[in-house]
């Protein structure tokens, strides 16, 4: 399955562009574990808690991917439009309009968008291999799942509407295939060989509580070409565009109960930020967008020169030193569910330990110290319990009073766990002040 998804990403034609001014997006909420950004030919993975991704800017051309149990909310500037990215989702930001619109290319996963009403000249679209969902102001979702069976593959796209209206159309080329011209030697009675034009589904308009299930079957030749590209390691820039998928069907129905239940539990957690207050909330974010935009332009120029043979394959893109956006303390009233999640047992976050950064904030260092102490405490406690049971022959509370190496280890582990939890709780109320700062 992963092999075929990689093949689809290699085949998908994408032309990225970055708008001028304030056309960018940024993360306003994150929970879970890891998210990755593919930018300028490099993949970077972030721990959404320890790395402080809140306020991270995203540009047209970025590929975003979330891991399991990771959910991210992204606001599209300069508007109040918010995109909720579910776990195990991969999508690319193709365009960001000047009024908050944009085009987002789904590869796999699940998105939900709460779109502020925007102009007709700057629509908001989510595109997939089988369907395009376009809106100008609504609350809707988009699911894309690929299943591989033998030599064929099937793409199931679900577009559903919670509020407003959504237009769903087939993702097909805008122009019909060319018809072969008759040769000079052919007679008028000869039949002209033409390629039959593909049947394109008519657009469907859905309203609240409705959904469209789009089934797209990829022909075997596309699947074989995708596998060959992966086997040969063909670069995306040398790949041919994807032919028109066959056997596309639209099925309109009510929203499935599973979808409603999922988004009821994983509803939006953060309200949109006033576009005029973003710079105040995240000082330096616009400057960082400018720097990232210039890096993207240099990367695109080097790619063009390489394609034209003006650069050797050994040349690589070198980005300027990135600016680190220091998270600021969120002074807005928080959702009680978010606070409850932050106070959850830290044992499910042990795998997200990172080395303490001496230039980080006191808040980050307190959290990291709590994670380390809790992790080592669990290890010591578990080791002590095993030693007490198998070596010290401890079977009841009375046996513990006799002491022993196992008991000492278990007590030490318990103390470290308590200290770690206290340190983690302290980090929740510690201002995000840089070490050595005011």
Secondary structure, DSSP 4 states (H G I P E B T S, - for coil): -HHHHHHHHHH--------STT--EEEEEEESSEEEEEETTEEEEEETTTTT-TT-EE-TT-EEEE-TT-EEEEEETTTTEEEEE-SS-EEEEEEE-TTS-EEEEEEEEEEEEEPPP--TTS-EEEE-SSEEEEESS-EEEEEEEEEEETTEEEEEEEEEEEESEEEEEE---SSPPPPPPPPTT--TTSPPP-PPPPPPPPPEEEETTEEEEEEEEEPHHHHHHHHHHHHHT--GGGSPPPPPPEEEEEEEEEPPHHHHHHHHHT---SPPPPGGGHHHHSTTHHHHHHHHHHHHHHHHHHHHHHHTTSS-TT----PPPPPP-------SPPPHHHHHHHTS-GGGGGGG--PPPTTSBHHHHHHHHHHHHHHHHHHHHHHHHHHHHHTS---SHHHHTT--HHHHHHHHHHHHHHHHHHHHHHHHTS--PBTT--
